[in-house]
């Protein structure tokens, strides 16, 4: 089991505890599930922005922390929306098989 699968399993357990009314007091994950998709999406956006800022500042210590914060919130979003982490990993695996294939991008004429 990968670390991502382990973390996702904890997130799912906390989601289930929240649904059953047995969430541990002070659980940030339960708080996010309680607030719903809007709050979770807001946190994903905030963490994405903080990740970009850390990268632009050239601060790799901060960057690795922000990437982890972003991944955590993306996992909470996936759980909230009923996705299993294995579904996310499957898409990544499928894309990995296509590495090296040049994608054709369409061009947009901005003058029209």
N, C-alpha and C positions, 0 to 999 in steps of 0.2 A: 504494500500500500504506500503510495507516495504521500509526501507531507501535505499536498493539496487535498488529497482524498481524506486524510485524517482531519484536517481543519474543516472540510466540508461536512464530514460526519458529525463533528461537534456542533457546527452551525445548525444542521438538521435536527440534532437532539435538542438544541435550545429552542428551535422553532416548535418542535412537538411539545416541549414543556410549556412554552408560551400558550399554545393552543389549548392545552389541558389545564391551564391555570396553575401550573406548578413551577413556573419559572423562578430561578434563583433571584432573590432580591438584589438589585443593583446590576443585573445582567445587561450589558450594553447591547448584545445581540437581541435579547427579548425586547428591549426598548425600541430598536429599529423595526422589528416586526410589528410592534404595537403602533408605531407611527405610520407604517405603511409605505407603499411604493414611492410616494412623492418625497418623503424624507430620505429613503434609501437612495433614490436617484440623485437627490441633492448632495448627499455624501459622496457618491461616486464622482460627481462633477467636481466637487471640492478637492477630492484626493487626486483626480486627474490633473487639475490645475496645479496643485502643490508638487506633483511629480514633474510636470513641465518646468516649473520654477527651479526646482532643485537641479534638474539637468542643465538648464540655462546658466545657473550659477556655478556649474562645474563641481558641485559638492556631492561626490559619490557616496559618502557616508549618509547624508540626508536622502539622497536619491534611493538607495536601497530600502530605507525605511518607508519612504513615500510609496514606492512600488508595492511593498507589502501591505500598506494601508489600502491602496487601491485594489489590490487583488482580494483582500478580505471583504471589502464592500461590494465588489463585483460578485463574490460568492454569495453574500447575503441576498443580493438582488436576484441571482439565479434561483436560490432556494425560495425566495418570496414568490417568484413567478412560476414555480413548479418545475423548473429544470433540474435535472440531476447533473452533477459535475461530470459524470461519464459522458453525457451528451456533448458537453463543451469540449472535452478531451477528444471525442470522436471526430468532431469537426476539425480540430487541430491536426489530428493524425491524417485525415483525408487531405488537408491542405499540404501537409508535409510530403505526401506522395507526389504532389505537383511541383515541388521545388525545382526550379531550373526552367520551368516552362514560362516563356515570355508571354505576359498577358498583353492583349491588344487593348489599348485605351482609345476611346473616341475623343476627338478634339472638338472643342466648342469654339465657334467663331463668335468672339465677344463683340464684334462690330455689327452683328445682325440683331 
